[in-house]
Amino acid sequence: MIWMRTHARVVRLLCLYPGESAVELDAILRQAHEADASDVHIIAGEPPMVRIHQVMTKLSDTVLSQEVVGAMFERMSNKHVRTVFEQERDADFSYEVEGLARYRVNAHMQKGTIGLAMRAIKTKVPPLEALSLPEVIARLTYLPRGLVLVTGDTGSGKSTTLAAMIQAMNERYSKHIITLEDPIEYMFESDQCLIEQRELGRDMVSFASGLKHALRQDPDIILVGEMRDLETSSLAISAAETGHLVLSTLHTVNASQTVSRIIDMYPSGQQNQIRSMLSTTLQAVISQTLFTRSDRPGMVPAVETLLCTPAVRNLIRENKIFEIPNVIETSRAIGMCSLDSSIAELYFNGTITKEDAIAQAVYPDKLERQLVA
């Protein structure tokens, strides 16, 4: 039984039929898995919905009651998650259906009832070469130190790209890798490397705390699920500065915006210093956008790649971030590529539609003229 306060009243969710809800949850997730859905949405008062290749689809006509959704949440969560949910009305956690799939789950309140948003996580880490990513990304797994950022909107494939990079290093090196995640998504098995995975809420109280203590745990490579705040950003840059390879994510759409976002986290009096530190530690920014394929079922990424050459480091140091797109455009020979150029290539290869290409472009008018030419 779960008690939650919403404003001045208390909503009581009675788990009247836990056995039936367990069967119903498993059936929903099995259907979604067979349909290759990336996301499952379970909302009280609505039928279950899934996202298949970015399109929201009704899984059945059965409307789920508040009691059944509450029972599903209670079955999926542990005491800590339920405590967080009661306090904040939001909670992130992972859930696994044995033999089927793992899910990254967000439980939240809407209209005074529980909603569950579930992102399917592939159980097996895909190899980099299977992700349709630029070859230069594989080269980044050979870096000995520095900061590598993978950015993009929610659902753009950031976690999968990072997992594939970690697995590539796991198969090649004899190093110590620590991941700090919210929640743990891909489950790694130590191969050549020793891999430790720490989950927010269960194994650490915050990314900043986990990162601070990770530096005392003899790591070579650190994965930080997200650089959410100033403290986490500062610790990640310091870790990269002291000889570690740090991988992390940001919710930004391109490389120049990523650099600006990090600098803007800091008070104005510290921004010159952070520009100097970032100019020496940042190695690359990978910005991804996922498209529905037009040639066959599936998804494909458009990828902007910024490599920190001496010219780029100088632009960061001198606060000329606005010139970074020009450097990317003129440095294709060494593996850099702008997002719009990547989108145009997908269109000319017959992989995506013109409408989708223009809709996702950074400069849609310019790209439309290019596609017509």
C-alpha positions in Angstrom: 0.0 0.0 0.0 1.4 3.4 -1.0 0.5 6.7 0.6 1.2 10.0 -1.3 0.5 13.6 -0.5 -0.6 15.8 -3.3 -0.9 19.4 -2.1 -3.5 19.5 0.8 -5.0 16.0 0.3 -3.9 12.4 0.5 -4.3 10.0 -2.3 -4.5 6.4 -1.2 -3.6 3.8 -3.9 -5.0 0.4 -2.9 -3.2 -2.6 -4.3 -6.3 -4.7 -4.5 -5.2 -7.3 -7.0 -1.4 -7.5 -6.9 -1.4 -11.0 -8.5 -3.5 -9.8 -11.5 -1.4 -6.6 -11.9 1.8 -8.6 -12.0 0.4 -10.8 -14.8 -0.9 -7.7 -16.6 2.5 -5.9 -16.3 4.4 -8.8 -17.7 2.0 -9.2 -20.5 2.3 -5.5 -21.4 6.1 -5.6 -21.4 6.2 -8.9 -23.4 4.0 -7.3 -26.0 6.1 -4.2 -26.1 9.3 -6.2 -26.4 7.9 -8.3 -29.3 6.9 -5.1 -31.1 10.4 -3.7 -30.6 9.1 -0.7 -28.6 11.7 1.7 -27.2 9.4 3.1 -24.5 6.3 1.9 -22.6 3.9 4.4 -21.0 1.5 3.1 -18.3 -0.9 5.8 -17.1 -4.0 5.4 -14.9 -7.2 6.0 -16.8 -5.4 5.4 -20.2 -4.6 2.2 -22.2 -0.9 1.2 -22.3 1.0 3.1 -25.0 4.3 2.3 -26.6 6.8 4.2 -28.8 7.9 2.2 -31.9 10.5 4.0 -34.1 9.4 7.4 -32.5 5.7 6.8 -33.1 3.3 6.5 -30.2 1.0 3.5 -30.6 -1.8 2.1 -28.5 -0.9 -1.4 -27.3 -4.4 -2.4 -26.4 -7.8 -0.9 -25.7 -7.8 -1.9 -22.0 -7.9 1.2 -19.8 -5.7 0.7 -16.7 -7.2 1.7 -13.4 -5.5 3.7 -10.7 -5.4 0.6 -8.4 -3.8 -1.6 -11.0 -1.1 1.0 -11.9 -0.4 1.5 -8.2 0.0 -2.2 -7.8 2.4 -2.3 -10.8 4.5 0.4 -9.3 4.6 -1.3 -5.9 5.7 -4.6 -7.5 8.4 -2.9 -9.6 9.9 -0.7 -6.8 11.8 -1.2 -3.6 11.4 0.6 -0.2 14.0 3.3 -1.1 12.3 4.1 -4.4 8.9 4.4 -2.8 10.3 6.7 0.0 11.8 9.0 -2.7 8.5 8.9 -4.6 6.4 9.8 -1.6 8.7 12.8 -0.9 9.3 14.1 -4.4 6.4 12.6 -6.4 9.0 11.5 -8.9 11.4 8.6 -8.8 13.9 7.0 -11.2 14.8 3.3 -11.0 15.5 0.2 -13.0 13.4 -2.9 -13.5 14.1 -6.2 -15.0 11.9 -8.9 -16.4 14.1 -12.0 -16.3 14.7 -13.5 -19.6 13.1 -10.5 -21.4 14.6 -7.1 -20.9 15.6 -4.4 -18.5 13.9 -1.0 -18.2 14.8 2.5 -17.0 11.7 3.6 -15.2 10.4 7.0 -14.2 7.4 7.0 -11.8 5.6 10.3 -11.5 2.3 11.9 -10.5 -0.2 13.3 -13.0 -3.7 14.3 -12.3 -3.3 12.9 -8.8 -2.5 9.4 -10.1 0.7 7.4 -10.9 2.2 7.4 -14.3 5.1 5.1 -15.4 7.4 5.9 -18.3 9.7 2.9 -19.1 12.7 3.0 -21.5 13.7 -0.4 -22.7 17.4 -1.2 -22.2 19.0 -3.8 -24.5 20.5 -6.5 -22.4 23.6 -6.9 -24.6 25.9 -4.0 -25.3 26.0 -3.5 -29.0 29.4 -3.2 -30.7 30.3 0.3 -31.9 30.4 -0.8 -35.5 26.7 -1.8 -35.3 25.5 1.7 -34.3 26.0 3.5 -37.7 28.4 6.0 -35.9 31.3 7.8 -37.5 34.6 5.8 -37.4 36.2 8.6 -35.5 34.2 7.7 -32.4 36.0 4.3 -32.2 39.3 6.2 -32.2 38.2 8.1 -29.1 38.3 4.8 -27.1 42.1 4.9 -27.4 42.4 8.2 -25.6 44.5 7.8 -22.4 42.9 10.8 -20.6 40.7 13.8 -20.9 36.9 14.6 -21.2 34.7 13.1 -23.8 31.0 14.3 -23.9 28.1 12.6 -25.7 25.1 15.0 -26.0 21.6 15.0 -27.5 18.0 15.0 -26.5 16.4 12.4 -24.4 16.2 9.2 -26.4 18.9 10.1 -28.8 21.1 7.1 -28.0 23.6 8.7 -25.7 23.7 5.8 -23.2 24.0 3.2 -26.0 27.0 5.1 -27.5 28.7 5.4 -24.2 28.1 1.7 -23.3 29.5 0.6 -26.6 32.6 2.8 -26.0 33.0 1.3 -22.5 32.7 -2.2 -23.9 35.3 -1.6 -26.6 37.7 -0.5 -23.9 36.7 -3.4 -21.6 37.7 -5.9 -24.4 41.0 -4.2 -25.1 42.6 -2.8 -21.9 43.5 -4.0 -18.4 42.1 -1.0 -16.6 39.7 -0.1 -13.8 36.4 1.4 -15.0 33.9 3.0 -12.6 30.4 4.0 -13.9 28.1 6.4 -12.0 24.5 6.0 -13.3 20.9 7.0 -12.7 19.9 4.2 -12.9 22.3 1.5 -14.1 21.3 0.7 -17.6 23.6 -1.7 -19.5 25.0 -4.4 -17.2 28.7 -4.9 -17.9 30.7 -8.0 -17.2 34.4 -7.4 -16.5 36.5 -8.7 -19.4 40.0 -7.3 -19.6 39.0 -4.5 -17.3 37.6 -4.4 -13.8 34.2 -2.6 -14.0 32.3 -1.3 -11.0 28.8 0.2 -11.6 27.3 2.5 -9.0 23.6 3.6 -9.0 22.3 6.9 -7.8 20.2 6.5 -4.6 21.3 2.9 -4.0 25.1 3.1 -4.1 25.7 6.9 -3.9 23.7 10.0 -2.8 24.6 12.1 -5.8 26.8 12.2 -8.9 29.1 14.7 -7.3 29.5 12.5 -4.2 30.1 9.4 -6.3 32.6 11.2 -8.5 34.5 12.7 -5.5 34.8 9.3 -3.9 35.5 7.5 -7.2 38.8 9.5 -7.4 39.9 7.7 -4.3 39.1 4.2 -5.8 42.0 4.0 -8.2 40.0 4.4 -11.5 41.5 4.8 -14.9 38.2 5.5 -16.7 35.1 7.1 -15.2 31.6 7.3 -16.7 29.4 10.0 -15.2 25.8 9.5 -16.3 25.2 13.2 -16.6 26.9 16.5 -15.8 23.8 17.9 -14.1 25.3 20.7 -12.0 28.2 22.9 -11.2 29.8 20.6 -8.6 29.6 17.5 -10.9 31.0 19.4 -13.8 33.8 20.8 -11.8 34.8 17.4 -10.4 34.6 15.8 -13.9 36.9 18.4 -15.4 39.3 18.1 -12.4 39.3 14.3 -12.8 40.1 14.6 -16.5 42.8 17.2 -15.7 44.5 14.7 -13.3 45.0 12.0 -15.9 41.7 10.1 -16.0 39.5 9.5 -19.0 36.1 10.8 -18.1 33.0 10.1 -20.3 29.7 12.0 -19.6 26.5 13.4 -21.2 24.7 16.7 -21.5 21.3 17.5 -22.9 22.5 19.8 -25.6 22.0 19.6 -29.3 25.4 20.5 -30.7 29.0 21.0 -29.8 29.2 24.8 -29.5 26.1 24.8 -27.3 27.7 22.1 -25.1 30.8 24.1 -24.5 28.7 27.2 -23.7 26.5 25.3 -21.3 29.4 24.1 -19.3 31.0 27.5 -19.0 27.6 29.1 -18.1 27.3 26.8 -15.1 30.0 28.8 -13.4 29.7 32.3 -11.8 31.1 35.0 -14.1 34.2 35.5 -11.9 35.2 31.8 -12.5 34.4 31.6 -16.2 37.9 32.6 -17.5 39.4 29.9 -15.3 37.0 27.2 -16.5 37.6 28.2 -20.1 41.3 27.6 -19.6 40.7 24.2 -17.8 38.2 23.1 -20.4 40.5 24.0 -23.3 43.1 21.6 -22.0 40.9 18.7 -20.8 38.1 18.5 -23.4 38.9 15.9 -26.1 35.7 15.6 -28.1 32.0 16.3 -28.2 29.7 13.9 -29.9 26.1 15.3 -30.5 23.5 12.8 -31.7 20.0 13.0 -33.1 18.0 9.9 -33.9 15.9 9.6 -37.1 13.3 7.0 -38.2 14.7 5.3 -41.3 12.8 5.6 -44.5 14.5 2.8 -46.3 13.7 0.0 -43.8 12.4 -0.4 -40.2 14.7 1.0 -37.5 16.5 4.2 -36.4 19.7 5.9 -37.5 21.7 8.7 -35.9 22.9 11.9 -37.3 26.1 12.8 -35.5 28.0 16.1 -35.0 31.6 15.5 -34.0 33.9 18.1 -32.6 37.6 17.1 -32.0 39.6 19.4 -29.8 42.5 20.4 -32.1 44.8 23.3 -31.1 42.5 25.7 -33.1 39.5 24.6 -31.1 41.3 24.8 -27.8 42.3 28.3 -28.6 38.7 29.3 -29.5 37.5 28.0 -26.1 40.3 29.8 -24.2 39.6 33.1 -26.0 35.9 32.8 -25.6 35.2 32.6 -29.3 32.8 29.6 -29.0 30.7 31.1 -31.9 33.5 30.2 -34.3 33.5 26.5 -33.5 30.9 25.6 -36.2 33.2 27.1 -38.8 36.1 25.0 -37.6 34.0 21.8 -37.7 32.9 22.6 -41.3 36.5 23.1 -42.5 37.9 20.0 -40.7 36.1 17.1 -42.3 39.4 15.6 -43.3 40.3 14.7 -39.7 36.9 13.4 -38.8 34.9 16.4 -37.7 31.3 16.8 -39.0 28.5 19.2 -38.4 25.0 17.9 -37.5 23.5 19.4 -40.6 26.2 17.8 -42.8 25.5 14.5 -41.2 21.7 14.9 -41.7 22.3 15.8 -45.4 24.4 12.7 -45.9 21.7 10.5 -44.5 19.2 12.1 -46.9 21.3 11.8 -50.0 22.0 8.1 -49.1 18.2 7.5 -49.1 18.1 6.8 -45.4 15.8 9.5 -44.1 13.1 11.7 -45.7 13.6 15.3 -46.7 10.8 16.4 -44.3 12.5 14.7 -41.3 15.9 16.1 -42.3 14.7 19.7 -42.4 12.7 19.4 -39.2 15.7 18.3 -37.2 18.3 20.6 -38.8 20.1 23.3 -36.8 19.8 25.7 -39.8 16.6 24.3 -41.6 16.5 27.0 -44.3 20.1 26.5 -45.3 19.8 22.7 -45.3 16.6 22.9 -47.4 18.5 24.9 -50.1 21.4 22.4 -49.9 19.0 19.4 -50.4 17.3 21.0 -53.4 20.7 21.7 -55.0 
